[in-house]
């Protein structure tokens, strides 16, 4: 018998300094929240972005 597929969820990466939702990605459910340094167009530099579910 085949195992069930894990669902993908839509996740937004939100800038810690400005609060802007700059990136959207799809990832498997579960696990820890992402914390990634990404480019912020408003500030024109790399800042910490944190995962937020919609």
N, CA, C, O and CB atoms as a CASP TS submission, in Angstrom:
PFRMAT TS
TARGET T0000
AUTHOR 0000-0000-0000
METHOD Language model
MODEL 1
PARENT N/A
ATOM      1  N   UNK     1       0.834  -1.172   0.000  1.00  0.00           N
ATOM      2  CA  UNK     1       0.000   0.000   0.000  1.00  0.00           C
ATOM      3  C   UNK     1       0.888   1.249   0.000  1.00  0.00           C
ATOM      4  O   UNK     1       1.879   1.310   0.728  1.00  0.00           O
ATOM      5  CB  UNK     1      -0.954  -0.009   1.214  1.00  0.00           C
ATOM      6  N   UNK     2       0.538   2.217  -0.799  1.00  0.00           N
ATOM      7  CA  UNK     2       1.332   3.444  -0.921  1.00  0.00           C
ATOM      8  C   UNK     2       1.070   4.375   0.260  1.00  0.00           C
ATOM      9  O   UNK     2      -0.034   4.434   0.801  1.00  0.00           O
ATOM     10  CB  UNK     2       1.015   4.164  -2.247  1.00  0.00           C
ATOM     11  N   UNK     3       2.116   5.096   0.637  1.00  0.00           N
ATOM     12  CA  UNK     3       1.968   6.076   1.706  1.00  0.00           C
ATOM     13  C   UNK     3       1.296   7.336   1.179  1.00  0.00           C
ATOM     14  O   UNK     3       1.407   7.643  -0.008  1.00  0.00           O
ATOM     15  CB  UNK     3       3.335   6.416   2.323  1.00  0.00           C
ATOM     16  N   UNK     4       0.608   8.059   2.031  1.00  0.00           N
ATOM     17  CA  UNK     4      -0.046   9.303   1.632  1.00  0.00           C
ATOM     18  C   UNK     4       0.979  10.405   1.408  1.00  0.00           C
ATOM     19  O   UNK     4       2.024  10.435   2.059  1.00  0.00           O
ATOM     20  CB  UNK     4      -1.066   9.737   2.688  1.00  0.00           C
ATOM     21  N   UNK     5       0.680  11.288   0.506  1.00  0.00           N
ATOM     22  CA  UNK     5       1.584  12.401   0.216  1.00  0.00           C
ATOM     23  C   UNK     5       1.437  13.475   1.284  1.00  0.00           C
ATOM     24  O   UNK     5       0.344  13.698   1.805  1.00  0.00           O
ATOM     25  CB  UNK     5       1.303  12.991  -1.186  1.00  0.00           C
ATOM     26  N   UNK     6       2.538  14.137   1.607  1.00  0.00           N
ATOM     27  CA  UNK     6       2.480  15.269   2.530  1.00  0.00           C
ATOM     28  C   UNK     6       2.040  16.494   1.744  1.00  0.00           C
ATOM     29  O   UNK     6       2.545  16.755   0.653  1.00  0.00           O
ATOM     30  CB  UNK     6       3.863  15.513   3.230  1.00  0.00           C
ATOM     31  N   UNK     7       1.125  17.222   2.285  1.00  0.00           N
ATOM     32  CA  UNK     7       0.599  18.413   1.616  1.00  0.00           C
ATOM     33  C   UNK     7       1.605  19.546   1.657  1.00  0.00           C
ATOM     34  O   UNK     7       2.396  19.659   2.594  1.00  0.00           O
ATOM     35  CB  UNK     7      -0.715  18.857   2.260  1.00  0.00           C
ATOM     36  N   UNK     8       1.566  20.388   0.623  1.00  0.00           N
ATOM     37  CA  UNK     8       2.377  21.597   0.592  1.00  0.00           C
ATOM     38  C   UNK     8       1.527  22.761   1.063  1.00  0.00           C
ATOM     39  O   UNK     8       0.337  22.835   0.756  1.00  0.00           O
ATOM     40  CB  UNK     8       2.944  21.862  -0.830  1.00  0.00           C
ATOM     41  N   UNK     9       2.137  23.666   1.806  1.00  0.00           N
ATOM     42  CA  UNK     9       1.429  24.850   2.263  1.00  0.00           C
ATOM     43  C   UNK     9       2.121  26.093   1.724  1.00  0.00           C
ATOM     44  O   UNK     9       3.332  26.088   1.500  1.00  0.00           O
ATOM     45  CB  UNK     9       1.355  24.890   3.804  1.00  0.00           C
ATOM     46  N   UNK    10       1.359  27.148   1.517  1.00  0.00           N
ATOM     47  CA  UNK    10       1.911  28.414   1.051  1.00  0.00           C
ATOM     48  C   UNK    10       2.373  29.198   2.261  1.00  0.00           C
ATOM     49  O   UNK    10       1.625  29.372   3.223  1.00  0.00           O
ATOM     50  CB  UNK    10       0.868  29.224   0.222  1.00  0.00           C
ATOM     51  N   UNK    11       3.619  29.674   2.210  1.00  0.00           N
ATOM     52  CA  UNK    11       4.227  30.379   3.334  1.00  0.00           C
ATOM     53  C   UNK    11       4.807  31.686   2.825  1.00  0.00           C
ATOM     54  O   UNK    11       5.382  31.724   1.738  1.00  0.00           O
ATOM     55  CB  UNK    11       5.324  29.514   4.021  1.00  0.00           C
ATOM     56  N   UNK    12       4.665  32.764   3.597  1.00  0.00           N
ATOM     57  CA  UNK    12       5.235  34.056   3.250  1.00  0.00           C
ATOM     58  C   UNK    12       6.427  34.329   4.157  1.00  0.00           C
ATOM     59  O   UNK    12       6.408  33.998   5.342  1.00  0.00           O
ATOM     60  CB  UNK    12       4.176  35.185   3.371  1.00  0.00           C
ATOM     61  N   UNK    13       7.470  34.939   3.584  1.00  0.00           N
ATOM     62  CA  UNK    13       8.609  35.360   4.390  1.00  0.00           C
ATOM     63  C   UNK    13       8.467  36.856   4.637  1.00  0.00           C
ATOM     64  O   UNK    13       8.417  37.647   3.695  1.00  0.00           O
ATOM     65  CB  UNK    13       9.974  35.022   3.686  1.00  0.00           C
ATOM     66  N   UNK    14       8.404  37.238   5.906  1.00  0.00           N
ATOM     67  CA  UNK    14       8.143  38.615   6.310  1.00  0.00           C
ATOM     68  C   UNK    14       9.422  39.218   6.888  1.00  0.00           C
ATOM     69  O   UNK    14      10.085  38.606   7.726  1.00  0.00           O
ATOM     70  CB  UNK    14       6.982  38.682   7.345  1.00  0.00           C
ATOM     71  N   UNK    15       9.760  40.425   6.433  1.00  0.00           N
ATOM     72  CA  UNK    15      10.935  41.138   6.913  1.00  0.00           C
ATOM     73  C   UNK    15      10.714  41.548   8.372  1.00  0.00           C
ATOM     74  O   UNK    15       9.654  42.068   8.723  1.00  0.00           O
ATOM     75  CB  UNK    15      11.230  42.384   6.024  1.00  0.00           C
ATOM     76  N   UNK    16      11.720  41.310   9.218  1.00  0.00           N
ATOM     77  CA  UNK    16      11.617  41.670  10.625  1.00  0.00           C
ATOM     78  C   UNK    16      11.643  43.175  10.840  1.00  0.00           C
ATOM     79  O   UNK    16      11.011  43.667  11.775  1.00  0.00           O
ATOM     80  CB  UNK    16      12.734  41.026  11.403  1.00  0.00           C
ATOM     81  N   UNK    17      12.355  43.919  10.002  1.00  0.00           N
ATOM     82  CA  UNK    17      12.518  45.359  10.223  1.00  0.00           C
ATOM     83  C   UNK    17      11.356  46.178   9.657  1.00  0.00           C
ATOM     84  O   UNK    17      10.901  47.124  10.300  1.00  0.00           O
ATOM     85  CB  UNK    17      13.818  45.830   9.601  1.00  0.00           C
ATOM     86  N   UNK    18      10.869  45.826   8.460  1.00  0.00           N
ATOM     87  CA  UNK    18       9.814  46.622   7.837  1.00  0.00           C
ATOM     88  C   UNK    18       8.427  45.985   7.938  1.00  0.00           C
ATOM     89  O   UNK    18       7.423  46.693   7.862  1.00  0.00           O
ATOM     90  CB  UNK    18      10.149  46.853   6.395  1.00  0.00           C
ATOM     91  N   UNK    19       8.354  44.666   8.106  1.00  0.00           N
ATOM     92  CA  UNK    19       7.070  43.976   8.153  1.00  0.00           C
ATOM     93  C   UNK    19       6.506  43.666   6.779  1.00  0.00           C
ATOM     94  O   UNK    19       5.360  43.230   6.672  1.00  0.00           O
ATOM     95  CB  UNK    19       6.084  44.796   8.916  1.00  0.00           C
ATOM     96  N   UNK    20       7.289  43.881   5.717  1.00  0.00           N
ATOM     97  CA  UNK    20       6.837  43.606   4.354  1.00  0.00           C
ATOM     98  C   UNK    20       6.902  42.118   4.057  1.00  0.00           C
ATOM     99  O   UNK    20       7.807  41.424   4.518  1.00  0.00           O
ATOM    100  CB  UNK    20       7.679  44.385   3.338  1.00  0.00           C
ATOM    101  N   UNK    21       5.919  41.623   3.267  1.00  0.00           N
ATOM    102  CA  UNK    21       5.950  40.241   2.789  1.00  0.00           C
ATOM    103  C   UNK    21       6.654  40.254   1.444  1.00  0.00           C
ATOM    104  O   UNK    21       6.035  40.546   0.421  1.00  0.00           O
ATOM    105  CB  UNK    21       4.501  39.621   2.678  1.00  0.00           C
ATOM    106  N   UNK    22       7.947  39.940   1.437  1.00  0.00           N
ATOM    107  CA  UNK    22       8.745  40.043   0.227  1.00  0.00           C
ATOM    108  C   UNK    22       8.817  38.752  -0.576  1.00  0.00           C
ATOM    109  O   UNK    22       9.006  38.803  -1.791  1.00  0.00           O
ATOM    110  CB  UNK    22      10.117  40.475   0.579  1.00  0.00           C
ATOM    111  N   UNK    23       8.673  37.607   0.061  1.00  0.00           N
ATOM    112  CA  UNK    23       8.837  36.333  -0.622  1.00  0.00           C
ATOM    113  C   UNK    23       7.702  35.391  -0.285  1.00  0.00           C
ATOM    114  O   UNK    23       7.169  35.422   0.825  1.00  0.00           O
ATOM    115  CB  UNK    23      10.168  35.700  -0.259  1.00  0.00           C
ATOM    116  N   UNK    24       7.326  34.547  -1.247  1.00  0.00           N
ATOM    117  CA  UNK    24       6.316  33.519  -1.063  1.00  0.00           C
ATOM    118  C   UNK    24       6.907  32.207  -1.538  1.00  0.00           C
ATOM    119  O   UNK    24       7.561  32.152  -2.580  1.00  0.00           O
ATOM    120  CB  UNK    24       4.996  33.861  -1.828  1.00  0.00           C
ATOM    121  N   UNK    25       6.674  31.143  -0.767  1.00  0.00           N
ATOM    122  CA  UNK    25       7.167  29.840  -1.194  1.00  0.00           C
ATOM    123  C   UNK    25       6.220  28.760  -0.725  1.00  0.00           C
ATOM    124  O   UNK    25       5.366  28.991   0.131  1.00  0.00           O
ATOM    125  CB  UNK    25       8.585  29.584  -0.661  1.00  0.00           C
ATOM    126  N   UNK    26       6.380  27.566  -1.297  1.00  0.00           N
ATOM    127  CA  UNK    26       5.583  26.412  -0.914  1.00  0.00           C
ATOM    128  C   UNK    26       6.507  25.412  -0.253  1.00  0.00           C
ATOM    129  O   UNK    26       7.567  25.088  -0.789  1.00  0.00           O
ATOM    130  CB  UNK    26       4.850  25.785  -2.138  1.00  0.00           C
ATOM    131  N   UNK    27       6.109  24.922   0.908  1.00  0.00           N
ATOM    132  CA  UNK    27       6.928  23.930   1.598  1.00  0.00           C
ATOM    133  C   UNK    27       6.053  22.902   2.290  1.00  0.00           C
ATOM    134  O   UNK    27       4.857  23.120   2.484  1.00  0.00           O
ATOM    135  CB  UNK    27       7.855  24.604   2.612  1.00  0.00           C
ATOM    136  N   UNK    28       6.651  21.789   2.660  1.00  0.00           N
ATOM    137  CA  UNK    28       5.918  20.728   3.333  1.00  0.00           C
ATOM    138  C   UNK    28       5.462  21.188   4.707  1.00  0.00           C
ATOM    139  O   UNK    28       6.115  22.012   5.348  1.00  0.00           O
ATOM    140  CB  UNK    28       6.778  19.468   3.450  1.00  0.00           C
ATOM    141  N   UNK    29       4.345  20.652   5.150  1.00  0.00           N
ATOM    142  CA  UNK    29       3.808  21.016   6.449  1.00  0.00           C
ATOM    143  C   UNK    29       4.692  20.472   7.557  1.00  0.00           C
ATOM    144  O   UNK    29       5.428  19.507   7.356  1.00  0.00           O
ATOM    145  CB  UNK    29       2.378  20.499   6.605  1.00  0.00           C
ATOM    146  N   UNK    30       4.619  21.091   8.720  1.00  0.00           N
ATOM    147  CA  UNK    30       5.389  20.647   9.866  1.00  0.00           C
ATOM    148  C   UNK    30       6.770  21.261   9.888  1.00  0.00           C
ATOM    149  O   UNK    30       7.133  22.040   9.007  1.00  0.00           O
ATOM    150  CB  UNK    30       5.496  19.151   9.872  1.00  0.00           C
ATOM    151  N   UNK    31       7.528  20.906  10.894  1.00  0.00           N
ATOM    152  CA  UNK    31       8.881  21.435  11.019  1.00  0.00           C
ATOM    153  C   UNK    31       8.906  22.779  11.709  1.00  0.00           C
ATOM    154  O   UNK    31       7.869  23.307  12.112  1.00  0.00           O
ATOM    155  CB  UNK    31       9.523  21.551   9.666  1.00  0.00           C
ATOM    156  N   UNK    32      10.108  23.329  11.842  1.00  0.00           N
ATOM    157  CA  UNK    32      10.283  24.612  12.505  1.00  0.00           C
ATOM    158  C   UNK    32      10.042  25.761  11.549  1.00  0.00           C
ATOM    159  O   UNK    32      10.064  25.585  10.330  1.00  0.00           O
ATOM    160  CB  UNK    32      11.672  24.715  13.100  1.00  0.00           C
ATOM    161  N   UNK    33       9.811  26.947  12.110  1.00  0.00           N
ATOM    162  CA  UNK    33       9.646  28.139  11.282  1.00  0.00           C
ATOM    163  C   UNK    33      10.976  28.506  10.648  1.00  0.00           C
ATOM    164  O   UNK    33      12.032  28.371  11.266  1.00  0.00           O
ATOM    165  CB  UNK    33       9.097  29.320  12.114  1.00  0.00           C
ATOM    166  N   UNK    34      10.913  28.971   9.409  1.00  0.00           N
ATOM    167  CA  UNK    34      12.121  29.397   8.719  1.00  0.00           C
ATOM    168  C   UNK    34      12.561  30.764   9.203  1.00  0.00           C
ATOM    169  O   UNK    34      11.733  31.644   9.439  1.00  0.00           O
ATOM    170  CB  UNK    34      11.899  29.417   7.212  1.00  0.00           C
ATOM    171  N   UNK    35      13.859  30.940   9.350  1.00  0.00           N
ATOM    172  CA  UNK    35      14.465  32.236   9.635  1.00  0.00           C
ATOM    173  C   UNK    35      15.646  32.348   8.690  1.00  0.00           C
ATOM    174  O   UNK    35      16.640  31.640   8.847  1.00  0.00           O
ATOM    175  CB  UNK    35      14.903  32.383  11.161  1.00  0.00           C
ATOM    176  N   UNK    36      15.541  33.247   7.693  1.00  0.00           N
ATOM    177  CA  UNK    36      16.521  33.320   6.619  1.00  0.00           C
ATOM    178  C   UNK    36      16.902  34.774   6.367  1.00  0.00           C
ATOM    179  O   UNK    36      16.056  35.664   6.455  1.00  0.00           O
ATOM    180  CB  UNK    36      15.972  32.670   5.330  1.00  0.00           C
ATOM    181  N   UNK    37      18.162  35.014   6.058  1.00  0.00           N
ATOM    182  CA  UNK    37      18.576  36.341   5.623  1.00  0.00           C
ATOM    183  C   UNK    37      18.280  36.477   4.135  1.00  0.00           C
ATOM    184  O   UNK    37      18.852  35.754   3.319  1.00  0.00           O
ATOM    185  CB  UNK    37      20.088  36.587   5.918  1.00  0.00           C
ATOM    186  N   UNK    38      17.388  37.399   3.778  1.00  0.00           N
ATOM    187  CA  UNK    38      17.006  37.636   2.389  1.00  0.00           C
ATOM    188  C   UNK    38      17.105  39.132   2.106  1.00  0.00           C
ATOM    189  O   UNK    38      17.212  39.946   3.023  1.00  0.00           O
ATOM    190  CB  UNK    38      15.564  37.104   2.099  1.00  0.00           C
ATOM    191  N   UNK    39      17.068  39.478   0.819  1.00  0.00           N
ATOM    192  CA  UNK    39      17.176  40.874   0.392  1.00  0.00           C
ATOM    193  C   UNK    39      15.854  41.600   0.587  1.00  0.00           C
ATOM    194  O   UNK    39      14.801  41.100   0.192  1.00  0.00           O
ATOM    195  CB  UNK    39      17.614  40.957  -1.077  1.00  0.00           C
ATOM    196  N   UNK    40      15.907  42.774   1.193  1.00  0.00           N
ATOM    197  CA  UNK    40      14.737  43.621   1.375  1.00  0.00           C
ATOM    198  C   UNK    40      14.826  44.787   0.391  1.00  0.00           C
ATOM    199  O   UNK    40      15.705  45.637   0.531  1.00  0.00           O
ATOM    200  CB  UNK    40      14.634  44.133   2.850  1.00  0.00           C
ATOM    201  N   UNK    41      13.931  44.846  -0.604  1.00  0.00           N
ATOM    202  CA  UNK    41      13.996  45.910  -1.609  1.00  0.00           C
ATOM    203  C   UNK    41      13.812  47.306  -1.020  1.00  0.00           C
ATOM    204  O   UNK    41      14.428  48.258  -1.499  1.00  0.00           O
ATOM    205  CB  UNK    41      12.950  45.675  -2.666  1.00  0.00           C
ATOM    206  N   UNK    42      12.980  47.444   0.005  1.00  0.00           N
ATOM    207  CA  UNK    42      12.736  48.762   0.591  1.00  0.00           C
ATOM    208  C   UNK    42      13.999  49.308   1.262  1.00  0.00           C
ATOM    209  O   UNK    42      14.330  50.483   1.104  1.00  0.00           O
ATOM    210  CB  UNK    42      11.585  48.688   1.609  1.00  0.00           C
ATOM    211  N   UNK    43      14.702  48.456   2.009  1.00  0.00           N
ATOM    212  CA  UNK    43      15.901  48.890   2.722  1.00  0.00           C
ATOM    213  C   UNK    43      17.169  48.762   1.878  1.00  0.00           C
ATOM    214  O   UNK    43      18.210  49.320   2.225  1.00  0.00           O
ATOM    215  CB  UNK    43      16.057  48.089   3.994  1.00  0.00           C
ATOM    216  N   UNK    44      17.079  48.035   0.783  1.00  0.00           N
ATOM    217  CA  UNK    44      18.207  47.774  -0.113  1.00  0.00           C
ATOM    218  C   UNK    44      19.380  47.108   0.600  1.00  0.00           C
ATOM    219  O   UNK    44      20.540  47.453   0.374  1.00  0.00           O
ATOM    220  CB  UNK    44      18.669  49.067  -0.747  1.00  0.00           C
ATOM    221  N   UNK    45      19.056  46.152   1.462  1.00  0.00           N
ATOM    222  CA  UNK    45      20.089  45.359   2.127  1.00  0.00           C
ATOM    223  C   UNK    45      19.475  44.041   2.583  1.00  0.00           C
ATOM    224  O   UNK    45      18.256  43.877   2.551  1.00  0.00           O
ATOM    225  CB  UNK    45      20.707  46.134   3.334  1.00  0.00           C
ATOM    226  N   UNK    46      20.314  43.108   3.005  1.00  0.00           N
ATOM    227  CA  UNK    46      19.849  41.827   3.496  1.00  0.00           C
ATOM    228  C   UNK    46      19.409  41.968   4.952  1.00  0.00           C
ATOM    229  O   UNK    46      20.117  42.550   5.774  1.00  0.00           O
ATOM    230  CB  UNK    46      20.950  40.756   3.355  1.00  0.00           C
ATOM    231  N   UNK    47      18.226  41.424   5.258  1.00  0.00           N
ATOM    232  CA  UNK    47      17.693  41.450   6.614  1.00  0.00           C
ATOM    233  C   UNK    47      17.124  40.080   6.947  1.00  0.00           C
ATOM    234  O   UNK    47      16.976  39.234   6.065  1.00  0.00           O
ATOM    235  CB  UNK    47      16.611  42.552   6.769  1.00  0.00           C
ATOM    236  N   UNK    48      16.808  39.860   8.206  1.00  0.00           N
ATOM    237  CA  UNK    48      16.234  38.606   8.650  1.00  0.00           C
ATOM    238  C   UNK    48      14.761  38.548   8.251  1.00  0.00           C
ATOM    239  O   UNK    48      13.998  39.474   8.527  1.00  0.00           O
ATOM    240  CB  UNK    48      16.398  38.441  10.176  1.00  0.00           C
ATOM    241  N   UNK    49      14.370  37.458   7.601  1.00  0.00           N
ATOM    242  CA  UNK    49      12.984  37.225   7.220  1.00  0.00           C
ATOM    243  C   UNK    49      12.494  35.983   7.964  1.00  0.00           C
ATOM    244  O   UNK    49      13.221  34.998   8.091  1.00  0.00           O
ATOM    245  CB  UNK    49      12.839  37.055   5.664  1.00  0.00           C
ATOM    246  N   UNK    50      11.244  36.041   8.458  1.00  0.00           N
ATOM    247  CA  UNK    50      10.677  34.955   9.241  1.00  0.00           C
ATOM    248  C   UNK    50       9.417  34.458   8.551  1.00  0.00           C
ATOM    249  O   UNK    50       8.689  35.231   7.929  1.00  0.00           O
ATOM    250  CB  UNK    50      10.371  35.409  10.693  1.00  0.00           C
ATOM    251  N   UNK    51       9.171  33.167   8.666  1.00  0.00           N
ATOM    252  CA  UNK    51       8.013  32.532   8.042  1.00  0.00           C
ATOM    253  C   UNK    51       6.711  32.971   8.707  1.00  0.00           C
ATOM    254  O   UNK    51       6.622  33.068   9.931  1.00  0.00           O
ATOM    255  CB  UNK    51       8.147  31.011   8.105  1.00  0.00           C
ATOM    256  N   UNK    52       5.699  33.234   7.871  1.00  0.00           N
ATOM    257  CA  UNK    52       4.352  33.550   8.359  1.00  0.00           C
ATOM    258  C   UNK    52       3.369  32.809   7.486  1.00  0.00           C
ATOM    259  O   UNK    52       3.424  32.909   6.261  1.00  0.00           O
ATOM    260  CB  UNK    52       4.069  35.095   8.345  1.00  0.00           C
ATOM    261  N   UNK    53       2.464  32.061   8.107  1.00  0.00           N
ATOM    262  CA  UNK    53       1.448  31.341   7.344  1.00  0.00           C
ATOM    263  C   UNK    53       0.292  32.276   7.040  1.00  0.00           C
ATOM    264  O   UNK    53      -0.022  33.170   7.827  1.00  0.00           O
ATOM    265  CB  UNK    53       0.953  30.093   8.114  1.00  0.00           C
ATOM    266  N   UNK    54      -0.331  32.067   5.907  1.00  0.00           N
ATOM    267  CA  UNK    54      -1.455  32.923   5.538  1.00  0.00           C
ATOM    268  C   UNK    54      -2.750  32.312   5.943  1.00  0.00           C
ATOM    269  O   UNK    54      -3.808  32.897   5.710  1.00  0.00           O
ATOM    270  CB  UNK    54      -1.465  33.194   4.064  1.00  0.00           C
TER
END
